[in-house]
Amino acid sequence: MARSTGNARLRAARTAAGFRSQQDLVNALARLGVTVGLKQVQRWESSSPPWPYPDARLALQQLLGQTMEQLGFTPPTGIVEPAPPATVLAPPSRSVVRTPNTMQPATAAAEYMAVTRSHRRLYWTVAPATLHPAVTAHAELGDALFPATAGNTRQTLAAALAESHLLAGRIEFFDQRAPERARDTWVRALQAAGEADDPLLGSAVLAHMAFVPGWAGDQPAAAELMIAARTYARRAPASPEFLAWLDAVEAECETRCGNMRAALNLIAHGEDVLAAGGEHSNPEWMDWFSPVRMAAFKGNTQLKAGHLPQARETLLRVLEELPADADKQRPVILGDLGAVEAAAGHPEAAAGYALRALELLERHWYATGMERVRDVRRALAAWQHEQCVRDLDDRLYGWGAVVSALAC
């Protein structure tokens, strides 16, 4: 029987909202005029949380962006909770979750996990507009099944559910460029990881969440989430690849925030971690990182730091070493190479790389790849009347590219 993890949903939502400790939540509630003690928050995060009084309920929903039920609370018998205030961030496109009438058998978790694994593999080849509805529907099914499970079945289902929400958020962030929606989805993933008592999966979710403020230039918020991600990673055996990936994520956030020295130091540390190796292997669900992906992070950071010869060398090596099925990563690398050549004053080479990226994006749409192509085009503004740039514009604003962008 899995040990109790208390009210993992409230704890996960608190962590995701940036309140690293229970006292932080007490202080935030006080700023809203709601006075509760630390022991009260501890009781809320216990396995049998008491129903908060009305002002506290309203404040919790405002601070954490979820309904009381989503935060792990059960209304007392006979109490009908009014609709949450408009400030609560209800996850978009979520249908009402209906719990099955009977407890699910022990096989339910394995059956659910099998579909989760299939979605994980399909992510690399299926168009996001096609896969995303299936993944979100599968996650909704998991949400409905979860209350009707117990023991090891409940824990296994929670882990699979966390992975499904994590994948849905990855599509929303990287493929559809919907960061706020991705953040809401990843909060649900973190809650499920807490129910599964899987700190490594929780760490992965938190690190993904750091991309949202990191890409927006909010370094303090990204740093807070990375501290939480590293804290969770220390609670479980982590592979060298996982620890290096945390360095790479933080490096990208620092790069986006303009802190190039910090980013390069993090990349160097991640490379050292990979070189040292270790006894622990990657979790099954971590299929998005490898040494060549680490080099891709490095090349982008070198580009943003203005180290053009080094970036060109790194990125060309990555392009050569990418596996054949890296259809999402290859346009990103080509875009970065185009940006290198644009910065070096080579418009024909830059446009050539961008065109190659567009050809791939028309077959396998990836919003992050298109973002890189647009970065190249902006860098070519000084040569916009050159034929090579006009050829790029014809492809960039052709029907295929426009339709793909709208369909994502």
N, C-alpha and C positions, 0 to 999 in steps of 0.2 A: 504494500500500500504506500503510495507516495505521501511524503510528509506534507503537512499543511504549509502553504505559503502565505497565509493571511489574506487580506484583501489586496491581491496583486494588481487588480485593475486600478484602484485608487493610487497605489504606490507608483505604478508605471506612469499614470497620467501626471502625477506630481513631478516625477523625474523629467518627463518629456517637456513639461511646462517650465523647466529651469529651476524648480525648487529642490535643491540637492538634499535638504534635510527636512525632517518634520517641523523643526523650529522655523525654517524658512517659510513654510506654509502658514504656520501660526502668525508670523509677522505680516505676511501678505493679507491674511484675513483681517488682521487688526487695521491695516491701512484702508480696508473697506468698511471699517466700523463694526466688525464682528469680532467679539472677544471670546476666544476659546483657549484652553490650556494645552500644553504639550501632551498631557495624558489623554485628553480628549482625542487628539489626532492619532495617538497610538491606538486608542480603542477603535477609531474609524478604520485603521489599517490592520486590525485583527481579523481572525477568521469569522467572527460574528459581529460585524460592525453595527452599532446602534444607529437608528434613523435620526439624522441631524434635525435640529429645529429649523423653522422656515428661513430665517435670515441666513443661517449657515448654509442651508441648501442652495439658496440663490447665489451666495458668494462663491461657493465651490464650483457651481456651474459656470459662473462668469470667469473664474480664474483658470479652470481646467478645460473648458470648452466641450463638456459632455454632459449628458443627462445623469441623474442620480443612479439609474439602473446601469448605465454604461460604466459608472464609477464603482460598481460593485455593491450598491446598497439595495435592500429589498424593503419596499414600503410596508408598514404594519398592516395587518389584516383590516380591511374595511376602509383604508385610506386610499383615495383616488388622487394621485398627484396631478396638478394642472399642467398644461403644456409648458415646456421650458421657455424662458425668455428668449427674445430674438438674438441676444448676444451669444447664446450657446451655439457652438459650431457643429451642427449636426452633419455627419458624414454625408456627402452628396450621393444621390442616386442609390440610397440604401432602402430596400423594401422592408416592411415590418417583419421582424424575425418571429417566427412561430415555433415554439418548442414541440418536438414530437410527443405524441401521446404516451409512449412507453419508453422505458429505459432501453438504451441501445446495447446490443451484444458486444462482447469483447472484440469481435471481428470488425466492428464499425470503424475503429481508429485505423486499422491496417488498410481497409478499403479506401478510406478518405486519404490516407497518406499516399497511396498508389497514384491517385489522380494528381495530387500535389507534385509528386516527382515528375509526372508526365508534363505538367505545365512548366516546371523548371526547365526541362529539356527543350520544350517547344519555344521557349522565349527567344532562343537564338536563331530561329528560322521562320517563325510565324509573324505576320504583320501585327503590330501592336493594336491596330483598330479591330483586328479579328480576335486576338488572344485576350485582350483586357476584359471584355464582357464575360468571357468564360471564367477567368480567374476571379473576378469580383463575385460572380454568382456562386462559385465554389466556396469562397470565403463566407458568403452569407449562409450557405448550407452548414458550414462548420460552426458559425455562430449559433445556428438553430440547434444543431446536434449537441453542442457542448453541455448545456444544462442537463441533458438526459444521459450523461455518462458519469462514471465513478472510477476511483482507483487508478490503476495503470492505464486503463483505456482512456480516462479523462486526461491524464498527463500526456499520453502519446498524441491524442487528438489535438490538445492545446499546442503542442510543438508544430504539428502539421498546419494548424490554423495560423500560427504566427508566421510560418514560412509563406503561406498563401497571401496574407496581408502584406508581407515584406515584398513579394514579387509584384503584387498589384501596385504598391507604392513606387517600385522601381520603374514600372512602365509609365506611371503618371509623371514621375520626375524626369527620367532620362529620355523617354520616347515621346511623351506628349507635352512636356514642359509645363506641367501644372503643379508647381511646388507646394502651394498651400493645400491642395487636395492630397498630395503625396504625404505631407506632414500629418494630416488627420488620419490617413490610412496607416501610417507607421506608428501612431499612438496606439491604434488597435492591435498592431503587430506586437508592440512592446507589452501590452496588457496580456496577450495570449502567451508570450514568452514567459511572463511572470507566473501565469497559471501553470505552465509546464515546468517551472523552476529550472529554466535553461539559461544560465547567465551568459554563455557564449552567444547564443542567439539574440539575447537582449543587447549584448554589446554590438552585434552587427546592426541591429535596428537603430540603436542610438547613433552609431557612426554614420549611417545613411541619413538620419535626421540632421546631422551637422552640415550636410551639403546645402540644406535650405538656407540657413543664415549665411553660410560660407559663400555661396554663389551670389548672395545679395550684398556682400561686403560687410556683414555684421560679424566682425571677428570675435568680440566677447561672447556672443551667443553661441557661435560655433565652437569656441574653446570650452565653454561650459559643457556642451554635449560630448565633446571628445574626452573631457575628464571623466564624465560618467561612463562613456564607452570603455575606457581603459580600466576603470574601477571594476566594471562587470567582468572584463576579460581576465582580471587577476583571480577571480573566483572559480575559474575552471581551467583545465589544461588547454592551453592555446598553442597552436602550431606556429612555427616561424612565419609561415605565409600569412596567417591571420594577423599576427603582431605587425608584420611589415605592411600589410594592407591598412592597418590603423594609421601607421606613419604616412602612408601615401594619401589617405583621405585628408588627414590634417594638413599635409603639405599642399594639397589642392586648395583647401580652404584658405590657407595662408597666402597662396599665390593669388587667389581671387581678391584677397584683401590688400594686396600690394606688399606683403612682407616676404620678400624674395630670399633674404638670408635665412630666415627661420624655415622657409619651405625647403631650401637646398639642404639645410642641416637635417631636417626630418627625412628627406630622401636618402641622404648618406647613411643615416642611422638604420633605415629600413633595409638598405642594401647590405649593411653589416649583419643585421639579424638574419637575412636570407643566407648569407655566406656561412654564418656560424652553424645553421641548421639546428635540429633538435629532435627529441624523441616523439613528439606528438604529431599526429597527422591532421589534415584538414577535416572539418565536419563535412558530411556528404553534401549539404546544401550550399557550400561555398564554392561555386563554380565560376566566379567572376574575376578571379585574381590568379596571377602566376608571375614568375620573374620577368617575363616579357611585358606583362601589363605594368609592372613596377617601372620598367624602362620607359613605357609610354608616359606615365606620370612625370618621370624625370625629364623627358624631352620637352613636354609642355612647360614645365617650370623653367628649364633653361631658356626656352623661347621667351617667356614673359620676363625673365631676368636680363634679356639682351645678349645672352651668350650664344650667338648665332652659329658659329662653327660647331660648337659642342652639341647644340640642339639638332643641327642638321645630321651630324654623325649618329647621334642617339636614335633619332626618328627613322633614319634610313635602315639602321640595324633592326629596329622594331618591325618595320614594314616587311623586311625580309624574313623575320622569324615568327611573325604571326601565324597561327594555325590556319588551315584552309577554310575553316568554318567561322572565322572571326569577321562575319559580315557587318556587325555593328561597329567594331573597333577600327576597321580599316579606313572608312571615310574620315574618322576623327584624326587618324595619323596623317592621312593625305592633306586634310585641312591644316593641320599644324605645320606640315612641310611647306604648304603654300604660304602660310603666314611668315615662315622663316625667309622664304625667297622674296616675298614682298618687302620685308624689313631690310633685306640685303640689297634692294634696288633691282631685282630681277623679275620684272612683271610677266614676261612670257612663261618662265618656269612656274611662277606663282599661279597664274591662270591655268596652266596645264595640270597642276596638282588638284586645283579646285574642280576642274572639269572631270577628272578621274573620280573624284569623290562624288560628284553629282550623278555620274553614271551608276555608281553603286547604290546611291540613295534612291534612285528611281526603282531599283529592284528590291531593296531592303530599307524601308524608311526608318530613320533614327534621328529624332529631333536634335540631339546633341551633335550629331555629325553635320546637320544642316547649319547649326549655330556656328560651327567652325568655318564652314564655307562662307557664310555671311561675314565672318570676321576677316577672311581673306579679301572679299570684295571691298569692304570698307577700307582696308589697307591699300587697295589699288586705286583709290580716288584720284591720285595725282596722274594716273595713266588711263583715265577712263575713256579717252578718245582713241587709244591704241586699239588695233584690230583684235589683239588677243583678249583684251578686256571686253570688247563688244561681243566677241564669240562667247565669252563666259556669261555675259548678261542674257544673250539669246537662250542659253541653256538654263540659266538660273531662273528666268522668268517665263520659261516655256510651259506648255500645258501640263506636261508630266510632273514637273516639280511642284507647280501650284496645287494640282489635284492631290498629290501625295501629302503636302503640308496640311491641306484642309481635312483630309481623310483621317489623319492621325488622331 
